[in-house]
Amino acid sequence: DGFSVSPLFEGWDTLRADECAALDLAEGSEGWAREVYLRGHGEAWVFARSVASRAALQGDGLHMDELGSRSLGELLFCDQAFQRRAIEVCHYPEQWLPPAVQAPELWGRRSRFDRGALSVLVAEIFLPSLWDVARAHPENC
């Protein structure tokens, strides 16, 4: 209850160098990028960015362009063919965040999901509003 996805950006884009490296792509490769807020009770708790290469998406059957307000995680975790690689944790660069939530040293995690030739890189950045709720309701953590 109270969970929703608010798309911010979806489209073809030149992937960042770190994303290309994580997906084993040549630097400057083009891919589908999707940026959303994951909301709890209407409040943005997580900023998420998901990317996949154009070449891998064409003909694969995963239609990231049709997700709208549906959760990509729902697709990735329901399709048992996807294998999740290791989770990486770091401070997410402030300049990569939407202006409305830019803050220094926000923690984020990302992992790569593989299904055959398709790899999807998913990054989730935990916004201050999530930590505020966690502090206010430690019994739910």
VMD Tcl script that draws the C-alpha trace (Angstrom):
set ca {
  {0.00 0.00 0.00}
  {1.14 3.49 -0.75}
  {3.85 2.48 -3.27}
  {3.96 4.16 -6.68}
  {6.34 4.85 -9.56}
  {6.62 8.32 -11.10}
  {8.50 8.38 -14.42}
  {10.82 11.36 -14.91}
  {12.58 10.44 -18.16}
  {12.44 7.55 -20.61}
  {14.23 7.45 -23.92}
  {17.26 6.64 -26.01}
  {20.37 8.27 -24.64}
  {24.15 7.99 -24.71}
  {25.01 5.92 -21.66}
  {27.49 7.24 -19.11}
  {31.02 5.78 -19.11}
  {30.43 3.95 -15.80}
  {27.23 2.40 -17.19}
  {28.99 1.26 -20.36}
  {31.75 -0.33 -18.26}
  {29.21 -2.12 -16.02}
  {27.37 -3.46 -19.08}
  {30.56 -4.44 -20.96}
  {29.79 -1.93 -23.73}
  {32.02 0.39 -25.68}
  {32.17 3.87 -24.17}
  {29.60 6.16 -25.78}
  {27.14 3.34 -26.53}
  {23.50 4.23 -26.93}
  {20.83 2.67 -24.79}
  {17.43 3.04 -23.24}
  {17.48 5.05 -20.03}
  {14.63 5.23 -17.55}
  {14.62 7.52 -14.54}
  {11.85 7.35 -11.96}
  {10.97 8.20 -8.41}
  {9.83 5.31 -6.26}
  {7.31 6.83 -3.90}
  {5.96 5.80 -0.55}
  {2.64 7.42 0.38}
  {3.20 10.07 -2.30}
  {6.69 11.06 -1.17}
  {9.79 10.43 -3.31}
  {11.87 7.93 -1.30}
  {14.15 6.57 -4.04}
  {15.49 7.88 -7.33}
  {16.10 5.00 -9.75}
  {17.92 4.94 -13.09}
  {17.79 1.84 -15.28}
  {19.67 1.40 -18.55}
  {20.12 -1.25 -21.22}
  {21.92 -1.18 -24.55}
  {19.97 -0.55 -27.73}
  {21.43 -3.63 -29.42}
  {20.43 -5.94 -26.55}
  {16.89 -4.57 -26.29}
  {16.05 -4.87 -29.97}
  {14.18 -8.10 -30.50}
  {14.51 -9.27 -26.87}
  {10.90 -8.80 -25.86}
  {11.53 -6.60 -22.81}
  {9.65 -3.42 -23.59}
  {11.15 -0.89 -21.18}
  {9.48 1.84 -23.23}
  {6.03 0.53 -22.26}
  {6.46 0.41 -18.47}
  {4.94 3.80 -17.70}
  {4.19 3.84 -13.98}
  {4.81 0.09 -13.59}
  {7.83 -1.06 -11.62}
  {10.77 -2.47 -13.60}
  {11.65 -4.48 -10.50}
  {8.34 -6.31 -10.85}
  {9.42 -7.55 -14.29}
  {12.99 -8.38 -13.27}
  {12.07 -10.34 -10.16}
  {9.08 -12.14 -11.69}
  {11.07 -13.41 -14.69}
  {13.21 -16.21 -13.26}
  {15.41 -16.15 -16.36}
  {17.03 -12.93 -15.07}
  {20.18 -13.50 -13.04}
  {21.13 -10.75 -10.62}
  {24.82 -9.96 -10.33}
  {26.55 -8.49 -7.28}
  {25.19 -5.34 -5.67}
  {27.52 -2.34 -5.74}
  {27.13 0.35 -3.05}
  {28.50 3.90 -3.18}
  {27.77 7.58 -2.71}
  {25.93 8.67 -5.87}
  {27.30 11.78 -7.60}
  {25.08 14.74 -6.79}
  {25.19 16.09 -10.35}
  {23.56 12.89 -11.67}
  {20.45 13.42 -9.55}
  {17.38 15.42 -10.60}
  {17.71 19.05 -9.44}
  {14.78 18.68 -7.01}
  {16.61 16.05 -4.94}
  {20.27 16.96 -5.40}
  {22.17 16.47 -2.16}
  {25.74 15.46 -1.40}
  {26.78 11.94 -0.47}
  {23.48 10.12 -0.90}
  {23.87 6.36 -0.71}
  {22.95 4.29 -3.69}
  {23.20 0.76 -4.93}
  {23.18 -0.78 -8.35}
  {23.18 -4.21 -9.85}
  {23.10 -5.79 -13.24}
  {20.39 -8.22 -14.29}
  {21.24 -10.62 -17.14}
  {18.91 -12.70 -19.32}
  {20.68 -14.19 -22.31}
  {22.21 -11.35 -24.32}
  {20.19 -8.71 -22.44}
  {21.68 -6.88 -19.48}
  {19.80 -4.24 -17.51}
  {21.66 -2.03 -15.04}
  {19.51 -0.73 -12.19}
  {20.68 2.00 -9.79}
  {18.64 3.07 -6.78}
  {19.54 6.14 -4.72}
  {18.03 6.47 -1.27}
  {16.70 10.00 -0.73}
  {16.67 11.86 2.61}
  {12.89 11.50 2.86}
  {13.29 7.70 3.13}
  {15.73 8.04 6.03}
  {13.37 10.53 7.73}
  {10.57 7.94 7.63}
  {12.93 5.19 8.82}
  {14.01 7.30 11.82}
  {10.41 8.20 12.64}
  {9.24 4.56 12.45}
  {12.19 2.30 13.41}
  {9.79 -0.54 14.22}
  {9.10 -0.91 10.47}
  {12.74 -1.22 9.45}
}
mol new
graphics top color blue
foreach p $ca { graphics top sphere $p radius 0.5 }
foreach p [lrange $ca 0 end-1] q [lrange $ca 1 end] { graphics top cylinder $p $q radius 0.2 }
display resetview
